[in-house]
Amino acid sequence: MNTHLAYAGGKDEIFTDSALDELHKYAVGSARAVNKAATHCLMHAAQRAKKLIDDTMVKTVIDAELP
């Protein structure tokens, strides 16, 4: 994810290390699942004007929005 962020010109971290751990735990190795969950987390954070996504937010999004 950091590579994508750098390519897009981003300088600040968006996901905490614990958030990334939760994303990978949810995805179980599926890049598509990581992408889907991360996108939902980004939209959730943007709607709430949050600049940092932590593990609590990832768990909330996964429980509420993803199968």
N, CA, C and O atoms as a MOPAC input file, in Angstrom:
PM7 MOZYME 1SCF
protein

 N      0.80500 1    -1.19200 1     0.00000 1
 C      0.00000 1     0.00000 1     0.00000 1
 C      0.84800 1     1.25600 1     0.00000 1
 O      0.50600 1     2.24700 1    -0.64500 1
 N      1.94000 1     1.21300 1     0.71500 1
 C      2.80200 1     2.39600 1     0.76100 1
 C      3.36100 1     2.72900 1    -0.61800 1
 O      3.58800 1     3.89600 1    -0.93600 1
 N      3.58000 1     1.70400 1    -1.43200 1
 C      4.06300 1     1.93800 1    -2.78900 1
 C      3.01600 1     2.68300 1    -3.60500 1
 O      3.34300 1     3.61700 1    -4.33700 1
 N      1.76300 1     2.27200 1    -3.48100 1
 C      0.67300 1     2.94900 1    -4.18700 1
 C      0.53800 1     4.39500 1    -3.70700 1
 O      0.32900 1     5.30900 1    -4.50500 1
 N      0.66000 1     4.58400 1    -2.40800 1
 C      0.56200 1     5.92300 1    -1.83300 1
 C      1.68400 1     6.82100 1    -2.34700 1
 O      1.44100 1     7.97100 1    -2.71300 1
 N      2.89500 1     6.30700 1    -2.37500 1
 C      4.02800 1     7.08500 1    -2.86800 1
 C      3.86400 1     7.42500 1    -4.34200 1
 O      4.17100 1     8.53900 1    -4.76900 1
 N      3.37800 1     6.46100 1    -5.11800 1
 C      3.15700 1     6.69000 1    -6.54700 1
 C      2.12800 1     7.79700 1    -6.77000 1
 O      2.23800 1     8.57400 1    -7.71800 1
 N      1.13500 1     7.86300 1    -5.89700 1
 C      0.08700 1     8.87500 1    -6.01300 1
 C      0.52300 1    10.22700 1    -5.45000 1
 O     -0.22200 1    11.20400 1    -5.51800 1
 N      1.72700 1    10.27500 1    -4.89700 1
 C      2.24300 1    11.54000 1    -4.37200 1
 C      1.94200 1    11.76000 1    -2.90500 1
 O      2.17200 1    12.85100 1    -2.38300 1
 N      1.42800 1    10.73800 1    -2.22800 1
 C      1.12600 1    10.85800 1    -0.80000 1
 C      2.39600 1    10.79400 1     0.02900 1
 O      3.33700 1    10.07100 1    -0.29900 1
 N      2.40600 1    11.55700 1     1.09700 1
 C      3.59800 1    11.59300 1     1.94900 1
 C      3.32200 1    11.06300 1     3.35000 1
 O      4.22400 1    10.55000 1     4.01200 1
 N      2.09200 1    11.18200 1     3.79500 1
 C      1.74900 1    10.74400 1     5.14600 1
 C      1.18800 1     9.32700 1     5.11300 1
 O      0.58900 1     8.90100 1     4.12600 1
 N      1.39600 1     8.61100 1     6.20900 1
 C      0.79900 1     7.28800 1     6.31300 1
 C     -0.69900 1     7.43600 1     6.49800 1
 O     -1.15600 1     8.37900 1     7.14300 1
 N     -1.45400 1     6.52700 1     5.94600 1
 C     -2.90600 1     6.54300 1     6.07300 1
 C     -3.36500 1     5.40200 1     6.97600 1
 O     -4.30800 1     5.56500 1     7.75000 1
 N     -2.70900 1     4.25700 1     6.88200 1
 C     -3.05600 1     3.08500 1     7.66800 1
 C     -1.98200 1     2.84500 1     8.72900 1
 O     -0.78900 1     2.86400 1     8.42400 1
 N     -2.40300 1     2.62000 1     9.96800 1
 C     -1.45300 1     2.24900 1    11.01100 1
 C     -0.99300 1     0.81200 1    10.75000 1
 O     -1.61200 1     0.08600 1     9.97200 1
 N      0.08200 1     0.41700 1    11.39700 1
 C      0.57400 1    -0.95400 1    11.23900 1
 C     -0.46900 1    -1.96700 1    11.70000 1
 O     -0.63900 1    -3.01500 1    11.07700 1
 N     -1.16600 1    -1.65600 1    12.79000 1
 C     -2.19000 1    -2.58300 1    13.28600 1
 C     -3.37900 1    -2.65500 1    12.32000 1
 O     -4.01900 1    -3.70100 1    12.20500 1
 N     -3.67500 1    -1.55500 1    11.63000 1
 C     -4.74100 1    -1.56500 1    10.62000 1
 C     -4.35100 1    -2.47400 1     9.45600 1
 O     -5.17600 1    -3.24100 1     8.96000 1
 N     -3.11200 1    -2.38700 1     9.02800 1
 C     -2.63600 1    -3.25200 1     7.94300 1
 C     -2.69300 1    -4.72100 1     8.35100 1
 O     -3.04100 1    -5.58500 1     7.54500 1
 N     -2.35000 1    -4.99600 1     9.60800 1
 C     -2.44100 1    -6.36900 1    10.10900 1
 C     -3.87600 1    -6.88400 1    10.02400 1
 O     -4.11200 1    -8.02100 1     9.61800 1
 N     -4.82800 1    -6.04200 1    10.41000 1
 C     -6.24000 1    -6.43600 1    10.35200 1
 C     -6.70300 1    -6.65300 1     8.91100 1
 O     -7.45000 1    -7.59200 1     8.63600 1
 N     -6.26900 1    -5.79900 1     8.00200 1
 C     -6.62300 1    -5.96600 1     6.59200 1
 C     -6.10200 1    -7.29000 1     6.04700 1
 O     -6.82000 1    -8.01100 1     5.35400 1
 N     -4.85800 1    -7.60100 1     6.36200 1
 C     -4.26100 1    -8.84700 1     5.87200 1
 C     -4.90900 1   -10.07300 1     6.52500 1
 O     -5.07000 1   -11.11200 1     5.88400 1
 N     -5.27700 1    -9.94600 1     7.79400 1
 C     -5.96200 1   -11.03500 1     8.48000 1
 C     -7.32500 1   -11.29700 1     7.81700 1
 O     -7.71500 1   -12.44800 1     7.62300 1
 N     -8.03000 1   -10.23800 1     7.48000 1
 C     -9.33000 1   -10.36300 1     6.82100 1
 C     -9.18400 1   -10.99000 1     5.43400 1
 O     -9.96600 1   -11.86300 1     5.05500 1
 N     -8.19000 1   -10.54600 1     4.68900 1
 C     -8.05200 1   -10.93500 1     3.28400 1
 C     -7.52800 1   -12.34800 1     3.08300 1
 O     -7.75700 1   -12.94200 1     2.03000 1
 N     -6.84300 1   -12.88900 1     4.04900 1
 C     -6.28100 1   -14.24100 1     3.97600 1
 C     -5.51900 1   -14.45700 1     2.66300 1
 O     -5.68200 1   -15.48200 1     2.00200 1
 N     -4.70100 1   -13.49500 1     2.30300 1
 C     -3.84600 1   -13.63900 1     1.13200 1
 C     -4.44000 1   -13.19600 1    -0.18600 1
 O     -3.75900 1   -13.26800 1    -1.20900 1
 N     -5.65600 1   -12.75000 1    -0.20500 1
 C     -6.29500 1   -12.31700 1    -1.44700 1
 C     -6.08500 1   -10.81900 1    -1.66800 1
 O     -6.56700 1    -9.98800 1    -0.89800 1
 N     -5.36400 1   -10.49600 1    -2.72500 1
 C     -5.09800 1    -9.08000 1    -3.03000 1
 C     -6.39400 1    -8.32600 1    -3.31100 1
 O     -6.53200 1    -7.16000 1    -2.94300 1
 N     -7.32500 1    -8.98500 1    -3.95100 1
 C     -8.62300 1    -8.35200 1    -4.25400 1
 C     -9.36900 1    -8.00400 1    -2.97000 1
 O     -9.97700 1    -6.93800 1    -2.87600 1
 N     -9.32700 1    -8.89300 1    -1.98300 1
 C    -10.00600 1    -8.64000 1    -0.70600 1
 C     -9.33000 1    -7.49700 1     0.05300 1
 O    -10.00900 1    -6.68300 1     0.67800 1
 N     -7.99700 1    -7.43100 1     0.00400 1
 C     -7.27900 1    -6.32200 1     0.63700 1
 C     -7.70100 1    -5.01400 1    -0.01100 1
 O     -7.99300 1    -4.04200 1     0.68500 1
 N     -7.73400 1    -4.97900 1    -1.33700 1
 C     -8.10300 1    -3.78100 1    -2.06700 1
 C     -9.52700 1    -3.34000 1    -1.72900 1
 O     -9.78100 1    -2.15800 1    -1.49500 1
 N    -10.44600 1    -4.29700 1    -1.70600 1
 C    -11.84800 1    -3.98600 1    -1.41400 1
 C    -11.99200 1    -3.42800 1    -0.00100 1
 O    -12.64300 1    -2.40100 1     0.19600 1
 N    -11.39700 1    -4.08900 1     0.97500 1
 C    -11.49400 1    -3.64200 1     2.36300 1
 C    -10.81800 1    -2.28500 1     2.55500 1
 O    -11.34700 1    -1.41600 1     3.24900 1
 N     -9.66200 1    -2.10700 1     1.94800 1
 C     -8.94300 1    -0.83300 1     2.07100 1
 C     -9.74300 1     0.30700 1     1.45200 1
 O     -9.77800 1     1.41000 1     1.99800 1
 N    -10.37800 1     0.05100 1     0.32800 1
 C    -11.20100 1     1.07400 1    -0.31500 1
 C    -12.37500 1     1.46300 1     0.57700 1
 O    -12.68500 1     2.64500 1     0.72400 1
 N    -13.01900 1     0.47200 1     1.16600 1
 C    -14.12300 1     0.76400 1     2.08500 1
 C    -13.62700 1     1.56300 1     3.29000 1
 O    -14.31100 1     2.47500 1     3.75500 1
 N    -12.45400 1     1.22600 1     3.79000 1
 C    -11.88200 1     1.96000 1     4.92500 1
 C    -11.57800 1     3.41200 1     4.54400 1
 O    -11.82900 1     4.33000 1     5.32500 1
 N    -11.04300 1     3.61000 1     3.35400 1
 C    -10.74200 1     4.96400 1     2.89600 1
 C    -12.01400 1     5.80400 1     2.77300 1
 O    -12.02900 1     6.97400 1     3.15700 1
 N    -13.07200 1     5.21100 1     2.24400 1
 C    -14.34200 1     5.94000 1     2.12700 1
 C    -14.92500 1     6.23900 1     3.50400 1
 O    -15.44000 1     7.33100 1     3.74400 1
 N    -14.84300 1     5.27100 1     4.40000 1
 C    -15.32800 1     5.44700 1     5.76700 1
 C    -14.57900 1     6.59100 1     6.45700 1
 O    -15.18900 1     7.43900 1     7.10900 1
 N    -13.26900 1     6.60500 1     6.30900 1
 C    -12.45400 1     7.65900 1     6.92400 1
 C    -12.75300 1     9.02600 1     6.31100 1
 O    -12.84000 1    10.02200 1     7.02900 1
 N    -12.91000 1     9.07900 1     5.00500 1
 C    -13.19100 1    10.34900 1     4.33200 1
 C    -14.53000 1    10.91800 1     4.77700 1
 O    -14.65600 1    12.12800 1     4.96400 1
 N    -15.52500 1    10.06500 1     4.94700 1
 C    -16.84800 1    10.51700 1     5.38600 1
 C    -16.80800 1    11.09200 1     6.79400 1
 O    -17.65900 1    11.90000 1     7.16500 1
 N    -15.82400 1    10.67500 1     7.57000 1
 C    -15.69600 1    11.13500 1     8.94900 1
 C    -14.53800 1    12.11100 1     9.14600 1
 O    -14.18600 1    12.45100 1    10.27500 1
 N    -13.95500 1    12.55500 1     8.04400 1
 C    -12.83100 1    13.51200 1     8.05300 1
 C    -11.66600 1    13.03000 1     8.91500 1
 O    -11.04300 1    13.81600 1     9.62800 1
 N    -11.37900 1    11.72400 1     8.84000 1
 C    -10.24100 1    11.14500 1     9.55500 1
 C     -9.07500 1    10.99900 1     8.59400 1
 O     -9.25900 1    10.63000 1     7.43400 1
 N     -7.88300 1    11.28700 1     9.07300 1
 C     -6.70100 1    11.19400 1     8.22400 1
 C     -5.87700 1     9.94600 1     8.47600 1
 O     -4.95000 1     9.64500 1     7.72400 1
 N     -6.21300 1     9.21700 1     9.53500 1
 C     -5.47300 1     8.00900 1     9.87400 1
 C     -6.46300 1     6.88300 1    10.15400 1
 O     -7.41300 1     7.04800 1    10.91900 1
 N     -6.22600 1     5.74800 1     9.52600 1
 C     -7.08700 1     4.58300 1     9.69500 1
 C     -6.38500 1     3.61300 1    10.63300 1
 O     -5.27200 1     3.16200 1    10.36200 1
 N     -7.05600 1     3.29800 1    11.74800 1
 C     -6.47200 1     2.37500 1    12.71100 1
 C     -7.20500 1     1.03300 1    12.67900 1
 O     -8.15900 1     0.84900 1    11.92300 1
 N     -6.74500 1     0.10800 1    13.50700 1
 C     -7.32300 1    -1.24000 1    13.50100 1
 C     -8.78900 1    -1.24300 1    13.92100 1
 O     -9.56400 1    -2.06400 1    13.43100 1
 N     -9.17400 1    -0.36000 1    14.80100 1
 C    -10.56800 1    -0.28000 1    15.23600 1
 C    -11.47200 1     0.09300 1    14.07400 1
 O    -12.55200 1    -0.47800 1    13.92300 1
 N    -11.04800 1     1.04100 1    13.25300 1
 C    -11.83500 1     1.44200 1    12.10300 1
 C    -11.92300 1     0.30000 1    11.08800 1
 O    -12.98300 1     0.06300 1    10.50900 1
 N    -10.83100 1    -0.39200 1    10.87900 1
 C    -10.83400 1    -1.52200 1     9.93700 1
 C    -11.82000 1    -2.58500 1    10.41000 1
 O    -12.60900 1    -3.09200 1     9.61300 1
 N    -11.78600 1    -2.92800 1    11.69300 1
 C    -12.71100 1    -3.92700 1    12.23400 1
 C    -14.15900 1    -3.46400 1    12.07500 1
 O    -15.03100 1    -4.26000 1    11.72600 1
 N    -14.41300 1    -2.19400 1    12.32700 1
 C    -15.75700 1    -1.63600 1    12.19300 1
 C    -16.25100 1    -1.76700 1    10.76300 1
 O    -17.37900 1    -2.19900 1    10.52400 1
 N    -15.40600 1    -1.39400 1     9.81400 1
 C    -15.77500 1    -1.46300 1     8.39900 1
 C    -16.00100 1    -2.89700 1     7.95600 1
 O    -16.97500 1    -3.18400 1     7.26000 1
 N    -15.12400 1    -3.79100 1     8.34400 1
 C    -15.26600 1    -5.19800 1     7.96700 1
 C    -16.55800 1    -5.78100 1     8.53600 1
 O    -17.28300 1    -6.48500 1     7.83200 1
 N    -16.84900 1    -5.49600 1     9.79800 1
 C    -18.05200 1    -6.03300 1    10.42000 1
 C    -19.32800 1    -5.45600 1     9.82700 1
 O    -20.33000 1    -6.15900 1     9.69700 1
 N    -19.29200 1    -4.17300 1     9.46500 1
 C    -20.50900 1    -3.49800 1     9.01700 1
 C    -20.75300 1    -3.59000 1     7.50100 1
 O    -21.90300 1    -3.62900 1     7.06300 1
 N    -19.69400 1    -3.62300 1     6.71300 1
 C    -19.86200 1    -3.44800 1     5.27800 1
 C    -19.42400 1    -4.62200 1     4.41100 1
 O    -19.79500 1    -4.69000 1     3.23900 1
 N    -18.65600 1    -5.52900 1     4.95100 1
 C    -18.09500 1    -6.59500 1     4.11700 1
 C    -18.56900 1    -7.95900 1     4.59300 1
 O    -18.76000 1    -8.17100 1     5.79100 1
 N    -18.75700 1    -8.87800 1     3.66600 1
 C    -19.22600 1   -10.22900 1     4.03800 1
 C    -18.16700 1   -11.03000 1     4.75700 1
 O    -18.40800 1   -12.17700 1     5.13200 1

